[in-house]
Amino acid sequence: MRPMPPDTLLHTVRRALALGALATLTLALPAPAAAGGHREAPGIAHDPAADTLDLFAWVTPGTHDHLTVILTVAPQLGGPAASGPEPTGLASDVRYTLHLADVSRAGLPDLALYSVECRSTTPAAGDPADPATPVVSGAARNRALTGVRQHCRVVREVGDRREVLADAVPVVPPDLGPRANAAAYGTAEFDAAFVAGFIHPLGLGGAEGRVFLGPRDDPYFADRGALTDLLNLRITPGAARDAFAGADVHAIALELPTAALAPADGRTLGVWGATSRRKMQVRRPDGGVDAYGPWVQVSRTGLPLINDLVIGHQDKDRFNARPPGEDAVLFEAYFRHPVLVREAVAAGLYERLGVSAAQVDGLSRDRTDILAALSLMTPDEAAAAPHLLGDVLRVRLDEDSAFPNGRRVGGGPTPARAQTDVTDALLTLILTGGAFSLGDGVDANDRPFLEDFPYLAPPRSGFTGE
């Protein structure tokens, strides 16, 4: 085996993905390869409400007139039925941000930032001894029957200018089941018409686009059990297991007119998402929490699997806390000298594939091909501009998106198949340099994607689990 020349890697990866050719060899990976940004760092594992999971960004095929950006957060395994008496939502004490970055300048400064800040109404007071007051038991699964609702504000920041694009945007509540839904929301089923009522315009008359906030099916798919069990292969066809089947997430989805966006080079934006909490918290005797001080970033995501596959365990929390503009200084060595290759050697991957030590050595160091592919650059451009490295999803606004140029929900040959299986794509890039294809054996989502905004499949019902 001989690694593919760097100048042909980006073309080859994109072409292979477009043809759906990257699932010919089913392999698993060492323990650090937790999939899809789901609790990829030790610190954020204890703060699921602020956990950034996946990021998608793409232009409308053909017309290129809109940029859709979707950030998924707050994993909810098993849907509302499995989440206890209070299904999780978008947290009122977390600031969710989507950044459009200038990828032509060192530090990748923001061209625009969209923040989502949420609040919940206060539940009505009640006396359990008085049947006339609104007290709801845990059987109702949450506070919905007491009148609690969640709304969010969407703010756009450009330089020092802040503009509220939408206020009091309602968040889709969890689908508790027909009885609780009918009592709380006036509808038994969360059908498409009900959910469509939560698509909210941005700006006057929707001139700045649309927003959707609420629970959705987790769009990520991967055999996480195999990925975290030290190359425990499931080589029998159909044996791979999608660890994210049956899981829900919360989605922040924006659809923005590209005419209003202004990339510095006229065509390419960098997109990344993050969550922040206030710097100080004070816990009150009544169980409440007061938060003070500036916002501090606690999680971020851009390209898929970077914190999982590329960043070393000892730096994962620091990576989450820093902006992508500092990656060139703090984390470039991880991109150039992928630790995952050394771990694959220790697990016996290359030995089983008959790859020589000399060939492996070429995959383990000075990988300008990785920098080039993920930065949408040629190898010469990447070598000349290491200061532009950063974990942002680059999207060219003047051409159809195809990973690593953006990342699209759906768009594959079947409604449940993504345009690109990014797990397979990143494994192939990092571990083989594009010389041969690797895959985890899970090639489609467990639910069909939608054909229109917000694109992600519906979440599960607490009553049926479906």
C-alpha positions as semicolon CSV with decimal commas, in nm:
position;residue;x (nm);y (nm);z (nm)
1;M;0,000;0,000;0,000
2;R;0,119;0,350;-0,076
3;P;-0,043;0,668;0,059
4;M;-0,220;0,878;-0,200
5;P;-0,033;1,188;-0,317
6;P;-0,158;1,494;-0,129
7;D;-0,248;1,687;-0,443
8;T;-0,513;1,431;-0,537
9;L;-0,656;1,359;-0,191
10;L;-0,930;1,621;-0,171
11;H;-1,058;1,539;-0,518
12;T;-1,051;1,166;-0,446
13;V;-1,227;1,190;-0,110
14;R;-1,501;1,411;-0,248
15;R;-1,549;1,198;-0,558
16;A;-1,560;0,874;-0,359
17;L;-1,812;1,018;-0,115
18;A;-2,033;1,147;-0,394
19;L;-2,038;0,798;-0,545
20;G;-2,115;0,634;-0,212
21;A;-1,802;0,421;-0,238
22;L;-1,666;0,438;0,117
23;A;-1,812;0,134;0,289
24;T;-1,623;-0,148;0,127
25;L;-1,418;-0,248;0,428
26;T;-1,578;-0,270;0,772
27;L;-1,338;-0,180;1,052
28;A;-1,366;-0,037;1,402
29;L;-1,143;0,201;1,590
30;P;-0,971;0,243;1,925
31;A;-1,140;0,387;2,230
32;P;-1,082;0,759;2,164
33;A;-1,308;0,746;1,857
34;A;-1,637;0,834;2,022
35;A;-1,870;0,920;1,740
36;G;-2,022;1,241;1,622
37;G;-1,903;1,480;1,891
38;H;-2,132;1,315;2,149
39;R;-1,971;1,383;2,488
40;E;-1,628;1,370;2,336
41;A;-1,449;1,546;2,626
42;P;-1,437;1,453;2,996
43;G;-1,571;1,785;3,123
44;I;-1,871;1,817;2,895
45;A;-1,979;1,460;2,972
46;H;-2,110;1,599;3,303
47;D;-2,299;1,886;3,136
48;P;-2,525;1,738;2,868
49;A;-2,743;2,050;2,835
50;A;-2,438;2,239;2,705
51;D;-2,295;1,954;2,498
52;T;-2,251;2,044;2,131
53;L;-2,300;1,733;1,920
54;D;-2,304;1,783;1,543
55;L;-2,292;2,069;1,297
56;F;-2,434;2,079;0,945
57;A;-2,406;2,362;0,693
58;W;-2,485;2,366;0,322
59;V;-2,621;2,587;0,047
60;T;-2,944;2,508;-0,134
61;P;-2,849;2,278;-0,423
62;G;-2,866;2,446;-0,761
63;T;-2,985;2,792;-0,655
64;H;-2,735;2,852;-0,370
65;D;-2,980;3,112;-0,241
66;H;-2,987;2,997;0,121
67;L;-2,735;2,866;0,372
68;T;-2,883;2,617;0,617
69;V;-2,696;2,574;0,946
70;I;-2,802;2,314;1,204
71;L;-2,641;2,269;1,544
72;T;-2,752;1,971;1,755
73;V;-2,709;1,979;2,132
74;A;-2,824;1,811;2,454
75;P;-2,839;1,437;2,382
76;Q;-3,157;1,269;2,504
77;L;-3,111;0,895;2,481
78;G;-3,433;0,703;2,441
79;G;-3,652;1,008;2,387
80;P;-3,878;1,173;2,646
81;A;-3,994;0,843;2,791
82;A;-3,645;0,770;2,919
83;S;-3,558;1,117;3,045
84;G;-3,730;1,110;3,382
85;P;-3,992;1,351;3,511
86;E;-3,842;1,647;3,326
87;P;-3,738;1,588;2,964
88;T;-3,439;1,803;2,883
89;G;-3,469;2,106;2,659
90;L;-3,260;2,402;2,555
91;A;-3,120;2,527;2,885
92;S;-3,213;2,873;3,007
93;D;-2,865;2,919;3,156
94;V;-2,674;2,823;2,840
95;R;-2,597;3,053;2,547
96;Y;-2,596;2,873;2,212
97;T;-2,400;3,040;1,931
98;L;-2,347;2,984;1,562
99;H;-2,045;3,159;1,411
100;L;-1,977;3,258;1,051
101;A;-1,602;3,306;1,035
102;D;-1,360;3,479;0,800
103;V;-1,135;3,193;0,688
104;S;-0,900;3,425;0,499
105;R;-0,751;3,585;0,813
106;A;-0,543;3,451;1,100
107;G;-0,756;3,392;1,407
108;L;-1,063;3,317;1,191
109;P;-1,256;3,619;1,325
110;D;-1,634;3,624;1,319
111;L;-1,804;3,791;1,027
112;A;-2,133;3,737;1,206
113;L;-2,248;3,555;1,519
114;Y;-2,600;3,426;1,581
115;S;-2,684;3,366;1,947
116;V;-2,983;3,180;2,088
117;E;-3,077;3,259;2,448
118;C;-3,378;3,086;2,602
119;R;-3,608;3,132;2,896
120;S;-3,890;2,933;3,049
121;T;-4,206;3,061;3,212
122;T;-4,245;2,996;3,583
123;P;-4,473;2,709;3,687
124;A;-4,788;2,811;3,864
125;A;-4,779;2,774;4,242
126;G;-4,999;2,502;4,389
127;D;-5,091;2,329;4,711
128;P;-5,107;1,949;4,694
129;A;-5,375;1,956;4,966
130;D;-5,599;2,181;4,756
131;P;-5,748;2,007;4,448
132;A;-5,832;2,344;4,295
133;T;-5,468;2,444;4,248
134;P;-5,254;2,326;3,953
135;V;-5,023;2,060;4,093
136;V;-4,898;1,798;3,845
137;S;-4,742;1,466;3,937
138;G;-4,441;1,307;3,775
139;A;-4,679;1,096;3,566
140;A;-4,728;1,403;3,347
141;R;-4,354;1,375;3,265
142;N;-4,288;1,748;3,288
143;R;-4,423;2,088;3,385
144;A;-4,623;2,137;3,065
145;L;-4,961;2,100;3,236
146;T;-4,872;2,379;3,479
147;G;-4,835;2,618;3,188
148;V;-4,458;2,618;3,154
149;R;-4,339;2,706;2,803
150;Q;-3,997;2,783;2,660
151;H;-3,913;3,068;2,423
152;C;-3,585;3,196;2,285
153;R;-3,440;3,511;2,138
154;V;-3,223;3,504;1,825
155;V;-2,966;3,783;1,807
156;R;-2,721;3,860;1,527
157;E;-2,393;4,027;1,618
158;V;-2,175;4,191;1,353
159;G;-1,883;4,371;1,514
160;D;-2,025;4,583;1,795
161;R;-2,375;4,583;1,650
162;R;-2,642;4,359;1,806
163;E;-2,972;4,306;1,627
164;V;-3,262;4,102;1,757
165;L;-3,386;3,901;1,460
166;A;-3,660;3,720;1,648
167;D;-3,793;3,731;2,001
168;A;-4,014;3,487;2,190
169;V;-3,945;3,208;1,939
170;P;-4,137;2,907;2,075
171;V;-3,941;2,586;2,131
172;V;-4,114;2,265;2,026
173;P;-4,207;2,084;2,349
174;P;-4,133;1,715;2,400
175;D;-4,386;1,468;2,258
176;L;-4,512;1,325;2,585
177;G;-4,794;1,111;2,447
178;P;-5,152;1,166;2,326
179;R;-5,319;1,232;2,664
180;A;-5,057;1,470;2,803
181;N;-5,018;1,643;2,466
182;A;-5,392;1,699;2,431
183;A;-5,418;1,839;2,783
184;A;-5,112;2,062;2,758
185;Y;-5,101;2,167;2,393
186;G;-5,446;2,099;2,251
187;T;-5,330;1,829;2,012
188;A;-5,286;1,457;2,066
189;E;-5,028;1,399;1,793
190;F;-4,723;1,600;1,700
191;D;-4,787;1,580;1,327
192;A;-4,610;1,779;1,057
193;A;-4,867;2,058;1,069
194;F;-4,818;2,104;1,444
195;V;-4,439;2,116;1,417
196;A;-4,454;2,354;1,118
197;G;-4,610;2,609;1,351
198;F;-4,276;2,636;1,528
199;I;-4,084;2,750;1,219
200;H;-4,038;3,119;1,291
201;P;-3,932;3,404;1,057
202;L;-3,613;3,602;1,118
203;G;-3,622;3,975;1,060
204;L;-3,909;4,179;0,922
205;G;-4,133;3,954;0,716
206;G;-3,874;3,679;0,722
207;A;-3,622;3,885;0,525
208;E;-3,337;3,741;0,734
209;G;-3,444;3,378;0,702
210;R;-3,609;3,123;0,932
211;V;-3,537;2,947;1,260
212;F;-3,650;2,621;1,418
213;L;-3,581;2,516;1,777
214;G;-3,673;2,187;1,938
215;P;-3,627;1,813;1,975
216;R;-3,543;1,602;1,672
217;D;-3,413;1,254;1,600
218;D;-3,036;1,229;1,642
219;P;-2,907;1,250;1,283
220;Y;-2,576;1,083;1,360
221;F;-2,526;0,714;1,288
222;A;-2,229;0,495;1,379
223;D;-2,141;0,165;1,543
224;R;-2,013;0,328;1,858
225;G;-1,988;-0,003;2,044
226;A;-1,736;-0,128;1,791
227;L;-1,560;0,208;1,773
228;T;-1,490;0,207;2,147
229;D;-1,400;-0,162;2,191
230;L;-1,047;-0,162;2,056
231;L;-1,104;-0,281;1,702
232;N;-1,377;-0,530;1,792
233;L;-1,484;-0,584;1,433
234;R;-1,834;-0,678;1,326
235;I;-1,739;-0,822;0,989
236;T;-2,060;-1,018;0,932
237;P;-2,286;-0,822;0,695
238;G;-2,562;-0,653;0,890
239;A;-2,394;-0,710;1,227
240;A;-2,299;-0,345;1,286
241;R;-2,516;-0,163;1,538
242;D;-2,617;0,202;1,519
243;A;-2,561;0,328;1,874
244;F;-2,761;0,643;1,802
245;A;-3,077;0,470;1,681
246;G;-3,359;0,560;1,917
247;A;-3,187;0,873;2,048
248;D;-3,310;1,231;2,026
249;V;-3,130;1,565;2,037
250;H;-3,227;1,930;2,040
251;A;-3,177;2,120;1,717
252;I;-3,101;2,485;1,650
253;A;-3,167;2,532;1,279
254;L;-3,120;2,854;1,082
255;E;-3,195;2,914;0,716
256;L;-3,018;3,231;0,601
257;P;-3,032;3,408;0,262
258;T;-2,686;3,392;0,110
259;A;-2,732;3,735;-0,045
260;A;-2,704;3,883;0,304
261;L;-2,380;3,701;0,384
262;A;-2,044;3,855;0,302
263;P;-1,745;3,621;0,291
264;A;-1,416;3,808;0,279
265;D;-1,311;3,623;-0,037
266;G;-1,658;3,645;-0,186
267;R;-1,729;3,274;-0,167
268;T;-1,614;3,079;0,144
269;L;-1,741;3,093;0,502
270;G;-1,622;2,904;0,806
271;V;-1,905;2,778;1,027
272;W;-1,880;2,657;1,385
273;G;-2,108;2,624;1,687
274;A;-2,051;2,663;2,059
275;T;-2,217;2,677;2,399
276;S;-2,127;2,903;2,690
277;R;-2,215;2,938;3,057
278;R;-2,177;3,231;3,294
279;K;-1,839;3,242;3,466
280;M;-1,981;3,217;3,820
281;Q;-2,269;3,019;3,966
282;V;-2,422;3,043;4,313
283;R;-2,651;2,768;4,439
284;R;-2,941;2,881;4,658
285;P;-3,090;2,687;4,951
286;D;-3,418;2,647;4,758
287;G;-3,239;2,454;4,484
288;G;-3,214;2,741;4,240
289;V;-2,895;2,865;4,076
290;D;-2,791;3,224;4,012
291;A;-2,532;3,290;3,739
292;Y;-2,310;3,595;3,705
293;G;-2,026;3,732;3,499
294;P;-1,926;3,700;3,134
295;W;-2,009;3,405;2,915
296;V;-1,739;3,136;2,909
297;Q;-1,725;2,880;2,627
298;V;-1,763;2,520;2,745
299;S;-1,815;2,323;2,422
300;R;-1,772;2,370;2,048
301;T;-1,801;2,183;1,722
302;G;-1,710;2,248;1,360
303;L;-1,584;1,964;1,141
304;P;-1,715;1,623;1,246
305;L;-1,507;1,404;1,476
306;I;-1,218;1,644;1,531
307;N;-1,225;1,639;1,911
308;D;-1,300;1,265;1,896
309;L;-1,043;1,142;1,645
310;V;-0,776;1,410;1,632
311;I;-0,738;1,583;1,970
312;G;-0,563;1,390;2,247
313;H;-0,752;1,303;2,564
314;Q;-0,541;1,534;2,779
315;D;-0,634;1,836;2,564
316;K;-1,003;1,769;2,490
317;D;-1,141;2,000;2,759
318;R;-0,896;2,277;2,666
319;F;-0,995;2,233;2,300
320;N;-1,363;2,277;2,390
321;A;-1,287;2,596;2,582
322;R;-1,089;2,772;2,308
323;P;-1,210;2,922;1,977
324;P;-1,104;2,768;1,643
325;G;-0,890;3,072;1,573
326;E;-0,638;2,943;1,829
327;D;-0,611;2,595;1,681
328;A;-0,314;2,689;1,464
329;V;-0,113;2,779;1,775
330;L;-0,243;2,526;2,028
331;F;-0,340;2,215;1,832
332;E;-0,171;2,210;1,490
333;A;0,053;1,918;1,592
334;Y;-0,253;1,699;1,639
335;F;-0,357;1,758;1,278
336;R;-0,007;1,710;1,134
337;H;0,084;1,404;1,342
338;P;-0,243;1,214;1,407
339;V;-0,231;1,019;1,731
340;L;-0,505;0,794;1,595
341;V;-0,258;0,636;1,352
342;R;-0,030;0,534;1,640
343;E;-0,329;0,392;1,827
344;A;-0,433;0,195;1,520
345;V;-0,080;0,050;1,511
346;A;-0,107;-0,052;1,878
347;A;-0,443;-0,216;1,811
348;G;-0,297;-0,418;1,523
349;L;-0,502;-0,256;1,246
350;Y;-0,221;-0,207;0,995
351;E;-0,066;-0,544;1,068
352;R;-0,397;-0,713;0,989
353;L;-0,420;-0,517;0,665
354;G;-0,065;-0,597;0,560
355;V;0,055;-0,235;0,571
356;S;0,431;-0,206;0,625
357;A;0,596;-0,013;0,907
358;A;0,751;0,228;0,658
359;Q;0,414;0,302;0,505
360;V;0,260;0,354;0,848
361;D;0,537;0,595;0,937
362;G;0,437;0,810;0,642
363;L;0,080;0,821;0,774
364;S;0,179;0,921;1,126
365;R;0,370;1,243;1,066
366;D;0,364;1,572;0,876
367;R;0,017;1,513;0,730
368;T;-0,031;1,826;0,523
369;D;-0,290;1,625;0,328
370;I;-0,521;1,636;0,631
371;L;-0,476;2,012;0,662
372;A;-0,542;2,060;0,293
373;A;-0,852;1,840;0,274
374;L;-1,024;1,987;0,579
375;S;-0,933;2,345;0,483
376;L;-1,053;2,318;0,118
377;M;-0,701;2,409;0,008
378;T;-0,441;2,260;-0,217
379;P;-0,143;2,108;-0,033
380;D;0,074;2,403;-0,138
381;E;-0,180;2,650;-0,005
382;A;-0,209;2,461;0,325
383;A;0,170;2,449;0,365
384;A;0,192;2,822;0,301
385;A;-0,092;2,918;0,535
386;P;-0,081;2,708;0,853
387;H;-0,214;3,013;1,042
388;L;-0,553;2,956;0,875
389;L;-0,594;2,613;1,033
390;G;-0,903;2,580;1,249
391;D;-1,187;2,343;1,329
392;V;-1,451;2,519;1,122
393;L;-1,674;2,369;0,857
394;R;-1,589;2,557;0,540
395;V;-1,874;2,619;0,296
396;R;-1,844;2,767;-0,049
397;L;-2,156;2,968;-0,121
398;D;-2,124;2,958;-0,499
399;E;-2,128;2,580;-0,552
400;D;-2,325;2,280;-0,435
401;S;-2,208;2,152;-0,098
402;A;-2,041;1,813;-0,065
403;F;-1,827;1,726;0,238
404;P;-1,567;1,851;0,318
405;N;-1,719;2,155;0,146
406;G;-2,001;2,189;0,398
407;R;-2,202;1,900;0,536
408;R;-2,557;1,831;0,424
409;V;-2,848;1,661;0,601
410;G;-2,991;1,401;0,365
411;G;-2,914;1,424;-0,002
412;G;-2,815;1,058;-0,027
413;P;-2,964;0,784;-0,246
414;T;-3,234;0,701;0,011
415;P;-3,423;0,932;0,254
416;A;-3,237;0,789;0,554
417;R;-2,892;0,800;0,397
418;A;-2,685;1,115;0,438
419;Q;-2,510;1,268;0,141
420;T;-2,182;1,179;0,312
421;D;-2,105;0,917;0,577
422;V;-1,859;1,143;0,758
423;T;-1,736;0,866;0,990
424;D;-1,618;0,665;0,693
425;A;-1,477;0,977;0,526
426;L;-1,267;1,084;0,825
427;L;-1,143;0,732;0,897
428;T;-1,034;0,699;0,536
429;L;-0,861;1,037;0,536
430;I;-0,680;1,007;0,870
431;L;-0,591;0,637;0,875
432;T;-0,518;0,567;0,508
433;G;-0,451;0,902;0,343
434;G;-0,714;0,804;0,088
435;A;-0,522;0,493;-0,026
436;F;-0,815;0,265;0,056
437;S;-1,159;0,300;0,214
438;L;-1,258;0,233;0,574
439;G;-1,606;0,215;0,719
440;D;-1,785;0,122;1,040
441;G;-2,065;-0,072;0,872
442;V;-2,346;0,172;0,967
443;D;-2,438;0,359;0,653
444;A;-2,778;0,522;0,714
445;N;-2,983;0,694;0,981
446;D;-3,251;0,498;1,165
447;R;-3,518;0,745;1,049
448;P;-3,571;0,913;0,711
449;F;-3,465;1,274;0,689
450;L;-3,719;1,536;0,584
451;E;-3,706;1,697;0,242
452;D;-3,754;2,051;0,374
453;F;-3,660;2,270;0,667
454;P;-3,571;2,170;0,941
455;Y;-3,465;1,849;0,758
456;L;-3,400;1,636;1,069
457;A;-3,641;1,348;1,136
458;P;-3,910;1,382;1,406
459;P;-3,827;1,282;1,765
460;R;-3,984;1,000;1,961
461;S;-4,307;0,995;2,155
462;G;-4,285;0,940;2,529
463;F;-4,589;0,712;2,507
464;T;-4,485;0,484;2,223
465;G;-4,109;0,535;2,212
466;E;-4,146;0,569;1,836
